Amino acid sequence: MTSAYIHIPFCEHICFYCDFNKVFLEGQPVDEYIQSLLTEIRLTKEQYPSDTIETIYIGGGTPTSLSAKQLAVLLEGVQELLPFDNKNEFTIEANPGDLTQEKLHVMKAYGVNRLSMGVQTFDNQLLKKIGRKHTAEDVYETMKLLEKEDFLNVSIDLIYALPGQTLEGFRDTLNRAIELNLPHYSLYSLILENKTMFMNWVRQGRLQLPDQDIEAQMFEETIVAMEKAGRYQYEVSNFALKGQESKHNLVYWNNEHYYGFGAGASGYLGHTRYKNHGPIQHYLKPLRENKLPTVETEILTLNNQMEEELFLGLRKKDGVSKQRFKDKFGLSINQVYEKIIPELVQKELLVETADYLQLSEQGLFVGNDVFEAFLIDKE
């Protein structure tokens, strides 16, 4: 079984912190892009057949920046080319304020059963500061529309440690998010990425971010507040009601296979990770000649595969299953990492049980240091 990620790179507005592959919508060959995307799906399926698609996730960019008609063309093609059981998870990303009743009806008609909404914060001043075009009021209006249409499987993304964000301000956002009583929440700390406006401004001294202690406290308070509200932390940045975890994201953390379709998308099939051309015209050119738009491929060695199993799996609260590791690689995890595991357990960064390896509470806060310890090739 394989999942599918589909990338829509168009945005009506470019956020100052965003590093994803995206372009300003106006003047772009959107209709050709949708047709090329469907061509890519067809060509990839011929090369890497899969009987059933486990989950589908359409991200971006902003998929809801497409018109209702364009969405219908895309989703009709996806339904035709990717055999999918309607009981499985089919997610589309949306921005508050972009979603109309017409677009929602189109999504529902083609089996979309989950929405992931980029809210980021409920502070209107901060929203402006980070380059978002929606307001907190738009979030509430969109939620009203979703309730009216009985579309309740909704997740929202929040970002913390934003420039000028105070602890009090963050607490207000967290409380307002929890009051929406949604089944799923994702919370990420702001990461400064190269080539973003934010990174330029920080280098120029024009932006001030909360210090690391405040950031750590925001993360800590999130865990406590979410748990109190019955949303358990099943992955470092993700919280859900039991049974409402993001099945698509679990595909990544369980190190399973998925197609990556669209400009700049990445996929993982067999032992190969691949990436598509990012710039739109570079992506479209090979597809006009019925060729795949792949720009790079990497065949993973056994060491690479085991490392990925560890640093992806440790993001999950359950951690890495020793039995699954042995079934997958024919070696026991303690055999492969006989030195590293006891060291990390002794430093109280890792917890080892008979069946699992997990990050400790302390390890959650310094996850990247723990993941790095498992890189075999670095020695």
C-alpha positions as CSV (number, residue, x, y, z in Angstrom):
1,M,0.0,0.0,0.0
2,T,1.2,3.5,-0.9
3,S,0.0,6.9,-0.1
4,A,0.0,10.0,-2.3
5,Y,1.1,13.6,-1.7
6,I,-0.1,16.1,-4.3
7,H,1.5,19.6,-4.4
8,I,-0.4,22.8,-5.5
9,P,2.2,25.5,-5.6
10,F,-0.1,28.5,-6.1
11,C,-0.8,31.2,-3.4
12,E,-2.8,34.4,-3.6
13,H,-0.4,35.9,-1.1
14,I,3.2,34.9,-0.1
15,C,3.8,34.7,3.7
16,F,7.1,36.1,5.0
17,Y,8.3,32.9,6.7
18,C,7.3,30.3,4.1
19,D,10.0,28.1,2.5
20,F,7.7,25.7,0.7
21,N,7.7,25.6,-3.1
22,K,5.1,28.2,-4.1
23,V,4.5,31.0,-6.5
24,F,2.1,34.0,-6.7
25,L,-1.1,32.7,-8.4
26,E,-1.7,35.6,-10.9
27,G,-0.5,35.0,-14.4
28,Q,0.4,31.3,-13.8
29,P,-0.5,28.5,-16.2
30,V,-2.8,26.9,-13.5
31,D,-5.0,24.9,-16.0
32,E,-1.9,23.4,-17.7
33,Y,-0.4,22.6,-14.3
34,I,-3.4,20.6,-13.3
35,Q,-3.4,18.6,-16.6
36,S,0.4,18.0,-16.2
37,L,-0.1,16.9,-12.7
38,L,-2.6,14.3,-13.9
39,T,-0.2,13.2,-16.6
40,E,2.5,12.8,-13.9
41,I,0.2,10.6,-11.8
42,R,-0.6,8.4,-14.9
43,L,3.1,8.1,-15.9
44,T,4.3,7.3,-12.3
45,K,1.5,4.7,-11.8
46,E,2.7,3.0,-15.0
47,Q,6.2,2.8,-13.6
48,Y,5.3,2.1,-10.0
49,P,1.9,0.4,-9.9
50,S,-0.1,0.3,-6.6
51,D,-3.4,-1.5,-6.1
52,T,-4.7,0.7,-3.3
53,I,-3.9,4.2,-2.2
54,E,-3.8,4.4,1.6
55,T,-4.1,8.1,2.1
56,I,-4.2,11.2,-0.1
57,Y,-2.9,14.6,1.0
58,I,-3.2,17.7,-1.2
59,G,-0.9,20.5,0.1
60,G,0.8,23.6,-1.0
61,G,1.0,26.5,-1.6
62,T,-2.7,26.9,-1.2
63,P,-4.9,24.3,-2.8
64,T,-8.0,26.4,-2.1
65,S,-6.6,29.2,-4.2
66,L,-7.8,27.1,-7.2
67,S,-11.3,28.0,-8.4
68,A,-14.2,25.5,-7.7
69,K,-14.0,24.5,-11.4
70,Q,-10.3,23.9,-11.3
71,L,-10.6,21.9,-8.1
72,A,-13.3,19.8,-9.7
73,V,-11.0,19.0,-12.7
74,L,-8.1,18.1,-10.4
75,L,-10.2,15.9,-8.0
76,E,-12.0,14.2,-10.8
77,G,-8.7,13.2,-12.3
78,V,-7.3,12.1,-9.0
79,Q,-10.3,9.9,-8.3
80,E,-9.9,8.3,-11.7
81,L,-6.2,7.7,-11.5
82,L,-5.7,6.8,-7.8
83,P,-7.9,3.9,-6.7
84,F,-9.1,5.0,-3.3
85,D,-11.4,3.7,-0.6
86,N,-13.7,6.5,0.6
87,K,-13.3,5.3,4.2
88,N,-9.6,6.2,4.0
89,E,-8.2,9.7,4.8
90,F,-8.3,12.3,2.1
91,T,-7.0,15.7,3.3
92,I,-6.8,19.1,1.6
93,E,-5.0,22.1,3.0
94,A,-7.1,25.3,3.2
95,N,-6.6,28.9,4.3
96,P,-9.3,30.6,6.5
97,G,-11.2,32.9,4.3
98,D,-10.4,31.1,1.0
99,L,-12.9,28.3,1.5
100,T,-16.3,28.9,-0.1
101,Q,-19.5,26.7,0.1
102,E,-19.0,25.9,-3.6
103,K,-15.4,24.7,-3.2
104,L,-16.4,22.7,-0.1
105,H,-19.2,20.9,-2.1
106,V,-16.7,20.0,-4.8
107,M,-14.3,18.5,-2.3
108,K,-17.0,16.5,-0.6
109,A,-18.4,15.3,-3.9
110,Y,-14.9,13.8,-4.7
111,G,-14.3,12.1,-1.4
112,V,-12.3,14.7,0.5
113,N,-13.0,14.0,4.2
114,R,-10.4,16.0,6.1
115,L,-9.3,19.6,6.1
116,S,-6.0,21.0,7.4
117,M,-6.2,24.8,8.0
118,G,-3.3,27.2,8.4
119,V,-4.4,29.4,11.2
120,Q,-0.9,30.2,12.7
121,T,-2.2,32.6,15.4
122,F,-5.4,34.3,16.6
123,D,-3.6,37.7,17.1
124,N,-4.6,39.9,14.1
125,Q,-1.5,42.1,14.5
126,L,0.8,39.1,14.5
127,L,-1.0,37.7,11.4
128,K,-0.3,41.0,9.6
129,K,3.3,40.9,10.8
130,I,4.0,37.4,9.4
131,G,2.3,38.2,6.1
132,R,-0.9,36.3,6.4
133,K,-4.0,37.7,4.7
134,H,-6.7,36.2,6.9
135,T,-7.9,37.4,10.3
136,A,-9.0,35.6,13.4
137,E,-12.6,36.5,12.4
138,D,-12.1,34.7,9.1
139,V,-11.2,31.5,11.1
140,Y,-14.5,31.7,13.0
141,E,-16.4,32.4,9.8
142,T,-14.8,29.4,8.1
143,M,-15.5,27.2,11.1
144,K,-19.2,28.3,10.9
145,L,-19.3,27.3,7.3
146,L,-17.8,23.9,8.0
147,E,-20.2,23.2,10.9
148,K,-23.2,24.2,8.7
149,E,-21.9,21.7,6.0
150,D,-21.4,19.1,8.7
151,F,-17.7,18.9,7.8
152,L,-16.1,18.2,11.2
153,N,-12.8,16.4,10.6
154,V,-10.7,19.5,10.7
155,S,-7.1,20.1,11.9
156,I,-5.5,23.5,12.4
157,D,-1.8,24.5,12.3
158,L,-0.4,27.1,14.8
159,I,3.1,28.6,14.8
160,Y,4.6,29.7,18.1
161,A,7.8,31.8,18.9
162,L,6.7,34.3,16.3
163,P,8.4,37.7,16.2
164,G,7.2,39.9,19.0
165,Q,4.9,37.1,20.4
166,T,4.6,37.1,24.2
167,L,3.8,34.2,26.4
168,E,0.4,35.8,27.3
169,G,-0.3,36.3,23.6
170,F,0.5,32.7,22.8
171,R,-1.7,31.4,25.7
172,D,-4.6,33.4,24.3
173,T,-4.1,31.7,20.9
174,L,-3.8,28.3,22.4
175,N,-7.0,28.7,24.5
176,R,-8.9,30.0,21.5
177,A,-7.7,27.1,19.4
178,I,-8.7,24.6,22.0
179,E,-12.1,26.2,22.4
180,L,-12.8,25.3,18.8
181,N,-13.0,21.7,20.1
182,L,-11.3,20.2,17.0
183,P,-10.1,16.6,16.7
184,H,-6.6,17.5,15.7
185,Y,-4.0,20.3,16.2
186,S,-0.4,20.8,14.9
187,L,1.9,23.3,16.6
188,Y,5.3,24.2,15.2
189,S,7.9,26.6,16.4
190,L,8.9,29.2,13.9
191,I,12.0,28.0,11.9
192,L,13.9,30.7,10.1
193,E,14.5,29.4,6.6
194,N,17.1,30.8,4.1
195,K,15.7,32.9,1.2
196,T,12.6,34.0,3.3
197,M,11.9,37.6,4.0
198,F,12.0,36.8,7.7
199,M,15.6,35.5,7.5
200,N,16.6,38.7,5.7
201,W,15.0,40.8,8.3
202,V,16.6,38.9,11.2
203,R,20.0,39.3,9.6
204,Q,19.3,43.1,9.2
205,G,18.3,43.2,12.9
206,R,14.7,44.2,12.0
207,L,13.0,41.3,13.7
208,Q,13.2,40.1,17.2
209,L,12.2,36.5,18.1
210,P,11.3,35.3,21.6
211,D,14.3,33.7,23.4
212,Q,14.7,30.0,23.7
213,D,13.5,29.7,27.3
214,I,10.2,31.4,26.3
215,E,9.9,29.1,23.2
216,A,10.5,26.0,25.4
217,Q,7.8,27.3,27.9
218,M,5.3,27.7,25.0
219,F,6.0,24.1,23.9
220,E,5.7,22.9,27.5
221,E,2.4,24.7,28.1
222,T,1.0,23.4,24.8
223,I,1.6,19.8,25.9
224,V,-0.1,20.4,29.3
225,A,-3.1,22.4,27.8
226,M,-3.7,19.8,25.0
227,E,-3.6,16.9,27.4
228,K,-6.0,18.6,29.7
229,A,-8.3,19.1,26.7
230,G,-8.1,15.4,25.9
231,R,-5.8,15.8,22.9
232,Y,-2.8,13.6,23.4
233,Q,0.6,14.2,21.9
234,Y,1.1,11.4,19.4
235,E,4.1,13.0,17.7
236,V,6.4,15.8,18.7
237,S,4.3,18.6,17.1
238,N,0.9,16.9,16.8
239,F,-2.0,16.4,19.2
240,A,-5.3,14.5,18.6
241,L,-8.3,12.8,20.1
242,K,-7.6,9.0,20.1
243,G,-8.3,7.6,16.7
244,Q,-8.1,11.1,15.0
245,E,-4.4,11.1,14.3
246,S,-3.3,12.2,10.9
247,K,-2.9,8.9,9.1
248,H,-1.1,10.6,6.2
249,N,1.5,12.1,8.4
250,L,2.0,8.8,10.2
251,V,2.9,7.3,6.8
252,Y,6.0,9.6,6.9
253,W,6.9,8.9,10.5
254,N,6.4,5.2,10.1
255,N,8.8,5.5,7.1
256,E,6.3,4.0,4.7
257,H,6.0,4.5,0.9
258,Y,4.3,7.4,-0.8
259,Y,4.1,9.1,-4.2
260,G,5.1,12.7,-4.5
261,F,3.2,14.5,-7.3
262,G,3.6,18.1,-8.4
263,A,6.3,20.8,-8.6
264,G,9.0,20.3,-6.0
265,A,7.2,17.3,-4.4
266,S,9.2,14.4,-3.0
267,G,8.3,10.7,-2.9
268,Y,9.6,7.5,-1.5
269,L,9.1,4.3,-3.5
270,G,11.0,1.0,-3.1
271,H,14.4,2.0,-1.7
272,T,14.4,5.3,-3.7
273,R,13.7,8.8,-2.6
274,Y,13.1,11.2,-5.4
275,K,12.3,14.9,-5.9
276,N,10.6,16.8,-8.7
277,H,11.7,20.0,-10.4
278,G,10.5,23.0,-8.3
279,P,10.2,25.9,-10.8
280,I,6.8,25.6,-12.6
281,Q,8.2,25.8,-16.2
282,H,11.0,23.3,-15.4
283,Y,8.2,21.0,-14.0
284,L,5.9,21.4,-17.0
285,K,8.6,21.0,-19.7
286,P,9.3,17.2,-19.5
287,L,5.6,16.5,-18.9
288,R,4.7,18.1,-22.3
289,E,6.8,15.3,-23.8
290,N,5.3,12.6,-21.6
291,K,8.4,12.4,-19.4
292,L,8.5,12.4,-15.6
293,P,9.7,15.7,-14.0
294,T,12.2,14.1,-11.6
295,V,15.2,16.2,-10.8
296,E,17.0,14.0,-8.3
297,T,16.9,10.4,-7.0
298,E,18.7,8.8,-4.1
299,I,18.8,5.0,-3.6
300,L,19.0,4.4,0.1
301,T,21.6,2.0,1.5
302,L,20.6,-0.3,4.4
303,N,22.3,2.1,6.8
304,N,20.3,5.1,5.4
305,Q,17.0,3.1,5.7
306,M,17.8,2.2,9.3
307,E,18.7,5.8,10.2
308,E,15.5,7.1,8.7
309,E,13.5,4.5,10.6
310,L,15.0,5.8,13.8
311,F,14.9,9.6,13.3
312,L,11.4,9.5,11.8
313,G,10.0,7.0,14.2
314,L,11.4,8.7,17.3
315,R,9.2,11.7,16.5
316,K,6.2,9.6,17.5
317,K,5.3,9.5,21.2
318,D,5.2,5.6,20.9
319,G,8.7,5.7,19.5
320,V,10.3,2.9,17.4
321,S,9.0,-0.6,17.6
322,K,11.9,-3.1,18.1
323,Q,9.9,-5.9,16.5
324,R,9.0,-3.8,13.4
325,F,12.7,-2.8,13.0
326,K,13.8,-6.5,13.1
327,D,11.1,-7.6,10.7
328,K,12.0,-4.8,8.3
329,F,15.8,-5.0,8.4
330,G,16.6,-8.5,9.7
331,L,18.7,-7.1,12.5
332,S,17.8,-6.2,16.0
333,I,17.9,-2.5,16.9
334,N,20.2,-3.1,19.9
335,Q,22.6,-5.0,17.6
336,V,22.9,-2.1,15.2
337,Y,23.0,0.7,17.8
338,E,24.7,-1.2,20.7
339,K,26.8,1.8,21.8
340,I,24.4,4.7,21.1
341,I,21.3,3.4,22.8
342,P,22.8,2.9,26.3
343,E,24.6,6.3,26.1
344,L,21.3,8.1,25.3
345,V,19.4,6.2,28.0
346,Q,22.1,7.2,30.5
347,K,21.8,10.8,29.4
348,E,18.0,10.5,30.0
349,L,17.3,11.5,26.5
350,L,15.9,8.1,25.5
351,V,13.6,5.6,27.3
352,E,14.0,1.9,26.4
353,T,11.3,-0.6,27.1
354,A,11.2,-4.3,26.1
355,D,9.3,-3.4,22.9
356,Y,10.0,0.3,22.1
357,L,12.6,3.0,22.0
358,Q,11.1,6.4,22.8
359,L,12.2,10.0,23.4
360,S,12.2,10.9,27.1
361,E,10.4,14.1,28.2
362,Q,13.8,15.9,28.1
363,G,14.5,14.2,24.7
364,L,11.4,15.8,23.3
365,F,13.0,19.3,23.7
366,V,16.3,18.3,22.0
367,G,15.0,15.8,19.5
368,N,17.5,16.8,16.7
369,D,20.5,16.1,19.0
370,V,19.1,12.6,19.6
371,F,18.3,11.9,16.0
372,E,21.9,13.0,15.0
373,A,23.4,10.5,17.4
374,F,21.9,7.7,15.2
375,L,23.7,8.7,12.0
376,I,26.0,5.8,11.4
377,D,27.9,7.4,8.5
378,K,29.0,10.3,10.5
379,E,31.5,8.2,12.6
